[in-house]
């Protein structure tokens, strides 16, 4: 499950990056995000993988889902990742639409 979660996290983050959901982050945070994504695309020891996933998750939680380019699919991926982490709270605007 850990590998599948890591793949889901990488795919969801990549999708949101393409949709400009992280444009508001500082250059340093975007650089760290790209480093984590790069690390997770390589074979790593479990401890390094967990560390990269943890850091990426912290940054992933800062996604701006209010961008005009965010698609329903990327929002669903975001919700899936959050639900897998046990965070079942959706932003208020999403509850009204779903």
C-alpha positions as CSV (number, residue, x, y, z in Angstrom):
1,X,0.0,0.0,0.0
2,X,2.9,2.3,0.7
3,X,4.1,2.2,-2.9
4,X,0.6,2.7,-4.3
5,X,0.1,5.7,-1.9
6,X,3.4,7.2,-3.0
7,X,2.5,6.8,-6.7
8,X,-0.9,8.3,-6.1
9,X,0.7,11.2,-4.3
10,X,3.2,11.8,-7.1
11,X,0.5,11.6,-9.8
12,X,-1.9,13.9,-7.9
13,X,0.9,16.4,-7.2
14,X,2.0,16.4,-10.8
15,X,-1.5,17.0,-12.0
16,X,-2.0,20.0,-9.6
17,X,1.4,21.4,-10.6
18,X,0.3,21.4,-14.2
19,X,-2.9,23.2,-13.2
20,X,-0.9,25.9,-11.4
21,X,-2.3,25.0,-7.9
22,X,1.2,25.6,-6.4
23,X,2.1,28.8,-8.1
24,X,1.5,30.8,-4.9
25,X,4.3,28.9,-3.1
26,X,7.7,30.4,-2.7
27,X,10.5,29.4,-5.0
28,X,12.1,27.5,-2.2
29,X,9.0,25.4,-1.5
30,X,8.5,24.7,-5.2
31,X,12.1,23.6,-5.5
32,X,11.7,21.3,-2.5
33,X,8.5,19.9,-4.1
34,X,10.3,19.1,-7.3
35,X,13.2,17.5,-5.4
36,X,10.7,15.3,-3.5
37,X,9.0,14.3,-6.7
38,X,12.3,13.5,-8.3
39,X,13.3,11.4,-5.3
40,X,10.0,9.4,-5.3
41,X,10.5,8.6,-9.0
42,X,13.8,6.8,-8.1
43,X,14.4,3.6,-6.1
44,X,14.9,4.7,-2.5
45,X,15.4,3.1,0.9
46,X,12.2,3.0,2.9
47,X,13.4,5.7,5.3
48,X,14.3,8.1,2.5
49,X,11.0,7.4,0.7
50,X,9.0,8.1,3.9
51,X,10.9,11.3,4.4
52,X,10.3,12.5,0.8
53,X,6.6,11.5,1.0
54,X,6.1,13.3,4.3
55,X,7.7,16.5,3.0
56,X,5.7,16.3,-0.2
57,X,2.5,15.8,1.7
58,X,3.1,18.9,3.8
59,X,3.6,20.9,0.6
60,X,0.7,19.1,-1.1
61,X,-1.6,20.3,1.6
62,X,-0.9,23.9,0.5
63,X,-2.5,23.3,-2.9
64,X,-4.7,26.2,-4.1
65,X,-7.8,24.4,-5.4
66,X,-9.4,27.7,-6.2
67,X,-7.5,28.2,-9.4
68,X,-9.5,28.4,-12.6
69,X,-7.5,25.6,-14.2
70,X,-8.2,23.1,-11.4
71,X,-10.2,20.2,-12.9
72,X,-12.8,18.0,-11.1
73,X,-10.4,15.1,-11.6
74,X,-7.5,16.8,-9.8
75,X,-9.8,17.8,-7.0
76,X,-11.0,14.2,-6.6
77,X,-7.4,13.0,-6.5
78,X,-6.7,15.6,-3.8
79,X,-9.6,14.4,-1.8
80,X,-8.5,10.7,-2.2
81,X,-5.1,11.5,-0.9
82,X,-6.5,13.5,2.0
83,X,-9.0,10.7,2.8
84,X,-6.2,8.1,2.8
85,X,-4.5,10.1,5.4
86,X,-7.6,10.2,7.5
87,X,-8.3,13.9,6.8
88,X,-12.0,13.7,5.8
89,X,-12.7,17.4,5.9
90,X,-13.3,19.0,2.6
91,X,-13.2,22.7,2.1
92,X,-16.6,24.3,2.5
93,X,-17.0,25.3,-1.1
94,X,-16.6,21.6,-2.1
95,X,-19.3,20.3,0.2
96,X,-21.8,22.7,-1.5
97,X,-20.9,21.5,-5.0
98,X,-20.6,17.8,-4.3
